């Protein structure tokens, strides 16, 4: 089932994401332009699967298919260049994010000590993106609004998936140092909006 669901979900993620950016007013519309939100989508996709291999493969396929779907929708809706549909850089990031966040989603389903660490990973990417927006040299009120929004999502995510208050709080607390590392990786990869 994952083999069929992942490409369909990828087409939906990519195309609806572009439409979200284009038609939903800021600051909510800004979530469509969020790498962290796509990473969380990969996490949640994996979290809902039963097999670890299916979780990883599904998350990778989800993101890899979402990239050209996004650009194809941009071509169809606003006449962007069709050559944008193939983006090797974004496809490579999709594979890496699918592996990392797919693995975190699979492990977050477990009930052992690694569950909290895995749950902290998507929270951390949201926090790291918030920090990135606040650290921009030209940071403005829009960046602050986006940072507040993704931070709130980071706090709400464990409430939606963790079973106990203790695990929720631990995941949020652990996400802070992971977010610092994520912030550094975002900067290293050239993510500076």
Phi, psi and omega in degrees: 000321179300323181300323179276323185289321185300312179294323178296315178297324178295317177298315180296315180301309183295312184288316179292329177297314179299315180297324177299310180301317186289323191245344180268130182295153176290144012271344181298324179299332179295339178296334178292335181261028185252117174298325180296322179295320176296321178297319178295323176300318178295319177300310183294324177299313180292323181299329182274350181271158181267324183262145179295315180298318178295323178297312181295309181298317180297318180294321178295311181299317178309307184286321181295322178286327181297326183299302179293331177297320177300308183290327177293320176297320177298323177294314183289323186275318185231014173075023177299159181297129180298336179298339179290343185301322177264113180234097183299325181293311181292328177293319177297316177298324179296318179295314181297312180296322177298319177295309184294308186279334172295316178297317179298319179297320179293316182288329181295341177285338183289170180245013181269189184295340182280347181302314183295317179298318180294320178293331179290337185298309179291329176296317181297321181293326176293316178296320180296319178295322177300314179298321179298317179293322180287335182272355180302140178301328181255030182305136182224191181299325178297320177295319179296320178295316179297316179299318179296319182294312180289330175294317178299318177299322178296325178285324183284330184305311179297331178296328182279331187242336181276144186278333185233155178298324180296316180292323178299309181296319180296320180295318179294317179296317180290333181296333183297307178293328176294322178298324178298318177293318178298321177301314178298320178292320175303313181295317179298323181280355178089017178277092176221095186295000000 
